[in-house]
Amino acid sequence: MRAGSLATTNCCWDFSDGEGPTPAEWAHAHGTQMGQPVLLRADGWSVPEVNGFFASARMRNASAGTRRKYAFAVAVWLGFLDAAGRAWHDAGEEDVTGFSSGG
């Protein structure tokens, strides 16, 4: 089985090559519900813990606007950490300070 196929537990797929599933097919294969935000890192990998938050009962019961706002805020935060070379689980107070001050 080739890497990245829907049957694998791999959490990454290069959607740009046109040979794999569509993003919607990928999301469905990973249990994403209609209207649930899905965030992928810049390298195409998902972060199961982050996407698990969006799959939680709390977020499923939130309005579409709330889900969209949370997804945007989390994406901005994760983008900042990525640019700083930090993993989300290694972020500390200094990262919050740097983010709050604009970099």
C-alpha positions in Angstrom: 0.0 0.0 0.0 1.4 3.4 -0.9 2.1 6.0 1.8 -0.7 8.4 2.3 -3.5 6.1 1.1 -6.8 6.4 2.9 -6.3 3.0 4.5 -3.2 4.0 6.4 -3.1 5.7 9.8 -0.7 8.3 8.3 -1.9 11.8 9.0 -0.4 13.4 6.0 -1.2 13.8 2.4 0.2 16.0 -0.4 -3.0 17.2 -2.0 -1.1 19.1 -4.7 -0.1 16.0 -6.7 -3.7 15.3 -7.8 -3.2 11.5 -7.2 -4.6 11.2 -3.7 -7.9 11.9 -2.1 -9.5 15.3 -2.1 -9.2 17.3 1.2 -12.9 16.4 1.8 -12.2 12.7 1.3 -9.2 12.9 3.6 -11.3 14.6 6.3 -14.1 12.0 6.0 -11.6 9.2 6.2 -10.3 10.7 9.5 -13.8 11.0 11.1 -14.3 14.7 10.5 -18.0 15.8 10.8 -19.7 18.3 8.5 -18.8 21.8 9.6 -15.9 20.7 11.7 -12.7 22.7 11.2 -9.6 20.7 10.3 -6.2 22.3 10.6 -3.1 21.0 8.8 0.4 22.2 9.4 2.3 23.9 6.6 3.9 20.5 5.8 0.5 18.8 5.4 0.5 16.9 8.6 -2.4 17.1 11.0 -2.1 17.6 14.7 -4.5 15.0 16.2 -4.8 16.8 19.5 -5.8 20.1 17.9 -8.3 18.5 15.5 -9.6 16.4 18.4 -10.5 19.6 20.2 -12.6 20.6 17.1 -14.2 17.2 17.2 -15.2 17.6 20.9 -18.8 17.8 22.0 -18.2 21.4 23.1 -17.1 22.4 19.6 -19.7 20.3 17.8 -22.4 22.1 19.8 -20.9 25.6 19.1 -22.3 27.8 16.4 -20.6 27.7 13.0 -19.4 31.3 13.6 -17.8 30.2 16.9 -16.1 27.2 15.3 -14.8 29.5 12.5 -13.4 32.0 15.0 -11.7 29.3 17.1 -10.2 27.7 14.0 -8.8 31.1 12.8 -7.4 31.9 16.2 -5.8 28.5 16.6 -4.4 28.6 13.0 -2.8 32.0 13.7 -1.3 30.8 16.9 0.1 27.6 15.4 1.4 29.6 12.4 3.3 31.9 14.8 4.8 28.9 16.6 5.7 27.3 13.3 7.5 30.5 12.2 9.3 30.6 15.5 10.3 26.9 15.1 8.3 25.8 18.1 6.0 22.8 18.5 2.6 23.7 20.0 3.2 21.4 23.0 6.6 23.1 23.7 5.1 26.6 23.8 5.8 28.5 26.9 5.1 31.9 28.5 7.8 33.5 26.4 6.0 32.4 23.2 2.7 33.9 24.5 4.6 37.2 25.2 6.2 37.2 21.8 2.8 36.5 20.1 1.1 39.2 22.1 3.7 41.8 21.3 3.6 41.0 17.6 6.6 38.9 17.2 
